[in-house]
Amino acid sequence: MEDLRKLFPALGKCIYVNTASNGLIPKPVVEWRREHDLQLMHNASEFRDGHKQHLDQIKGTISRFFGAKASQLALIPNFSFGMNCILEGLKKGQKILLLKDDYPSISWPVGTRDFNICFAEINGNLEQNIERAVQEHKPDVFIFSIVQWLNGVKIDFRFLEQLKSYHPNLLLVADGTQYLGSEKFNFSESVIDVLASSGYKWLTAGYGNGFLLVKEEARERIVPKTIGFNSAETFDSVAEDTRFMKHFEPGHQDTLNYGSLEQSLLFSEKIGVEGIYNQVEFLSNKAKNEFEKLGLLSSEILNRKNHSSIYNLKGDEQLFQKLKDENIICSFRGGGIRVSFHYYNTEADIDELVSILQKELR
């Protein structure tokens, strides 16, 4: 683990428990980025001549990593772009179920369009709240984050399977930004119809990259409006020839940023994805036990069987500032202190954080 941690220089100067805000980029990805830009600088258009083949390769890696078909995938600069594109393609006036206080890049784009919106509460009874809202409001679409950004509550995938079986016409649209990269996920085996994600958090790929996945059966209900010349197959193509997923790639695609996402996934595969997921689960369980002893978690979180590795601790801005003074990098969110643990964290990180919290809470 110490050898691995050397590939993340920020870990040498702080205890970094803030992946929910920004994932650390591994050194090999940064080195690849440097070589990429040198090639662009020296070879200009000749280097870009191969960009379509490069982008197809990137799509192949992403789709393989997440159990999807390359034909289901579009490369997008971030989740928000993808969400807005999907919403523009939905029939107006539909009833959309949201989770109250979900990430603003879900609620704002929906709220500023012509949709009929209903809500379910985010608390320890999340799944029951969703089922009750579906029964009461009978929505056409349910849009949600798989993991909640404020408190780390993770939706139960078994519940989603049951929900879809009881309501097969309910379109499930998910944000995977706070989830993908923390545990195994297979898009083809899931009941999610549409999934979008940015790559700068748990996928440790930096900014300006993400992807959108749309299953074939969901496309009958989405008519994308975005389009551009890069969506065309050849210089002789016309707009009407545009394939469904290419509508979400209207402009020139950045091989640097999308290539960074691919390189980060390849790096994860090199060090072992099962080991990554096991480490995240181990750290989450340890952190939860330690925070419970200190009385820093709400009963709603404590009573949930499965949780992510994001926790919102009881604490004010004064305690948050003291943690910063001790080189603990975290975030003040939702009236509490949000900490999050990824595979490059260790037990020692949690022990040090807990030790500081114990002293400050006396």
MILOKOL-311609 format. One record per residue (C-alpha): x, z, y; residue in one letter. Coordinates in steps of 0.1 Angstrom, whole numbers, padded with zeros to 4 digits, always signed. Example, Ala and Ser with C-alpha at 12.3 -4.5 7.8 and 13.67 -1.06 7.14 Angstrom:
// residues 2
+0123+0078-0045a+0137+0071-0011s
***
This chain:
// residues 362
+0000+0000+0000m+0028+0008+0024e+0043-0027+0019d+0008-0042+0026l+0004-0020+0058r+0036-0035+0072k+0017-0068+0075l-0005-0051+0101f+0018-0039+0129p-0009-0021+0148a-0010+0005+0119l+0025+0016+0129g+0014+0030+0162k-0021+0044+0156c-0047+0054+0131i-0070+0023+0132y-0105+0031+0121v-0122+0004+0142n-0127-0027+0120t-0164-0026+0129a-0152-0036+0164s-0123-0059+0155n-0105-0064+0122g-0067-0065+0122l-0051-0099+0116i-0025-0100+0088p+0010-0113+0097k+0009-0143+0074p-0022-0156+0092v-0005-0152+0126v+0026-0171+0112e+0003-0199+0099w-0013-0201+0133r+0021-0204+0150r+0031-0233+0127e-0002-0250+0132h+0002-0250+0170d+0038-0262+0168l+0026-0291+0147q-0001-0299+0173l+0024-0296+0201m+0050-0320+0185h+0026-0345+0169n-0006-0344+0190a-0031-0370+0178s-0012-0378+0147e-0016-0342+0136f-0053-0344+0143r-0057-0375+0123d-0061-0353+0092g-0085-0328+0107h-0115-0339+0087k-0097-0335+0054q-0085-0301+0066h-0120-0290+0076l-0133-0301+0042d-0106-0280+0025q-0115-0250+0047i-0152-0254+0037k-0143-0256+0001g-0123-0223+0003t-0151-0205+0022i-0179-0217-0001s-0158-0208-0032r-0151-0173-0018f-0187-0165-0012f-0203-0183-0041g-0219-0211-0022a-0219-0249-0022k-0198-0267+0004a-0229-0288+0012s-0247-0255+0022q-0220-0246+0048l-0213-0253+0084a-0184-0240+0104l-0195-0223+0136i-0176-0205+0164p-0195-0172+0159n-0227-0156+0146f-0245-0158+0179s-0241-0196+0181f-0255-0200+0145g-0284-0177+0152m-0295-0196+0183n-0292-0229+0164c-0314-0216+0136i-0340-0202+0160l-0342-0234+0179e-0350-0251+0146g-0379-0228+0136l-0415-0236+0144k-0426-0218+0175k-0452-0191+0174g-0442-0178+0140q-0442-0141+0133k-0407-0127+0129i-0399-0093+0116l-0368-0076+0131l-0352-0042+0127l-0356-0020+0158k-0322-0016+0175d-0305-0042+0153d-0276-0061+0168y-0285-0077+0202p-0274-0111+0191s-0304-0110+0167i-0330-0094+0189s-0322-0111+0222w-0323-0147+0210p-0356-0140+0192v-0371-0121+0221g-0364-0149+0246t-0382-0175+0226r-0418-0182+0217d-0422-0160+0186f-0446-0132+0176n-0423-0102+0170i-0429-0071+0149c-0405-0044+0140f-0394-0020+0112a-0375+0012+0120e-0339+0017+0110i-0335+0051+0093n-0330+0067+0059g-0362+0050+0047n-0351+0016+0058l-0364-0003+0028e-0398+0015+0027q-0402+0007+0065n-0395-0030+0059i-0420-0032+0030e-0446-0014+0051r-0441-0038+0080a-0443-0068+0058v-0475-0056+0043q-0490-0048+0077e-0478-0077+0098h-0473-0105+0072k-0443-0121+0090p-0431-0156+0083d-0395-0147+0088v-0374-0116+0084f-0341-0115+0104i-0317-0086+0098f-0281-0074+0096s-0270-0066+0061i-0250-0037+0076v-0261-0020+0108q-0236-0021+0136w-0244+0013+0150l-0245+0036+0120n-0234+0015+0090g-0267+0016+0071v-0266-0011+0044k-0297-0028+0031i-0303-0025-0006d-0299-0060-0022f-0321-0049-0051r-0349-0042-0026f-0344-0077-0011l-0349-0092-0045e-0381-0073-0050q-0393-0082-0015l-0387-0119-0021k-0404-0117-0055s-0435-0102-0039y-0433-0124-0008h-0417-0156-0019p-0426-0175+0013n-0409-0149+0035l-0378-0166+0050l-0348-0142+0048l-0322-0148+0075v-0292-0124+0075a-0262-0115+0097d-0232-0108+0075g-0207-0100+0102t-0205-0063+0095q-0206-0068+0058y-0188-0098+0044l-0153-0089+0034g-0162-0053+0025s-0177-0060-0010e-0183-0089-0033k-0211-0113-0023f-0224-0144-0039n-0247-0165-0018f-0261-0186-0046s-0271-0155-0066e-0287-0137-0036s-0322-0142-0024v-0310-0147+0012i-0321-0181+0025d-0299-0183+0056v-0267-0163+0063l-0244-0165+0093a-0213-0145+0101s-0184-0142+0125s-0149-0138+0110g-0132-0114+0134y-0143-0081+0118k-0141-0075+0080w-0128-0110+0073l-0097-0102+0095t-0096-0138+0108a-0095-0133+0146g-0119-0148+0171y-0136-0182+0174g-0145-0187+0138n-0175-0181+0115g-0198-0199+0092f-0235-0206+0085l-0250-0210+0050l-0285-0225+0045v-0301-0230+0011k-0318-0263+0004e-0353-0249+0000e-0351-0233+0034a-0344-0266+0052r-0380-0277+0051e-0388-0249+0076r-0358-0255+0100i-0355-0286+0122v-0322-0282+0140p-0320-0295+0175k-0282-0293+0180t-0263-0325+0176i-0232-0343+0189g-0208-0371+0180f-0188-0350+0157n-0219-0346+0136s-0216-0383+0127a-0200-0395+0095e-0183-0426+0111t-0180-0443+0145f-0207-0466+0134d-0232-0438+0127s-0264-0432+0146v-0280-0399+0154a-0308-0403+0128e-0282-0405+0100d-0270-0369+0107t-0270-0347+0076r-0287-0313+0079f-0257-0290+0080m-0238-0313+0103k-0263-0306+0131h-0246-0272+0134f-0212-0288+0141e-0219-0309+0172p-0185-0310+0188g-0148-0313+0178h-0139-0286+0153q-0109-0263+0159d-0086-0264+0129t-0067-0235+0143l-0095-0210+0143n-0113-0222+0112y-0080-0225+0095g-0073-0189+0104s-0105-0179+0085l-0094-0199+0054e-0059-0184+0056q-0073-0148+0058s-0095-0155+0027l-0065-0169+0009l-0045-0138+0019f-0073-0116+0005s-0072-0135-0028e-0034-0132-0030k-0035-0094-0027i-0066-0092-0049g-0102-0091-0037v-0113-0066-0064e-0087-0042-0052g-0098-0047-0016i-0135-0040-0024y-0125-0010-0046n-0104+0005-0018q-0132+0001+0008v-0156+0018-0015e-0132+0046-0023f-0124+0053+0014l-0161+0052+0023s-0170+0078-0004n-0141+0100+0006k-0149+0098+0043a-0186+0106+0036k-0177+0137+0017n-0153+0149+0044e-0177+0142+0072f-0205+0160+0053e-0184+0191+0051k-0179+0190+0088l-0216+0185+0095g-0210+0153+0114l-0235+0130+0096l-0272+0129+0100s-0294+0137+0070s-0307+0102+0070e-0272+0089+0062i-0264+0117+0037l-0296+0110+0017n-0289+0073+0012r-0273+0065-0021k-0253+0034-0010n-0237+0031+0024h-0211+0009+0040s-0177+0021+0053s-0190+0025+0088i-0200+0060+0100y-0214+0072+0133n-0203+0108+0138l-0220+0135+0159k-0198+0138+0190g-0198+0132+0227d-0176+0111+0250e-0152+0141+0255q-0145+0143+0217l-0141+0105+0216f-0115+0107+0244q-0096+0135+0225k-0095+0112+0195l-0081+0084+0216k-0055+0108+0230d-0044+0114+0194e-0040+0077+0188n-0072+0075+0167i-0087+0040+0175i-0125+0041+0171c-0156+0033+0192s-0182+0052+0211f-0215+0036+0201r-0251+0047+0201g-0244+0082+0214g-0219+0090+0187g-0184+0082+0175i-0183+0052+0152r-0154+0050+0127v-0149+0023+0100s-0125+0019+0072f-0111-0012+0057h-0086-0019+0028y-0056-0014+0050y-0066+0022+0057n-0055+0050+0034t-0065+0085+0024e-0039+0098+0048a-0058+0081+0077d-0089+0100+0067i-0070+0133+0062d-0054+0130+0097e-0087+0121+0113l-0105+0150+0096v-0077+0174+0106s-0080+0165+0142i-0118+0168+0141l-0115+0202+0125q-0093+0215+0153k-0115+0200+0180e-0148+0214+0165l-0136+0250+0162r
***
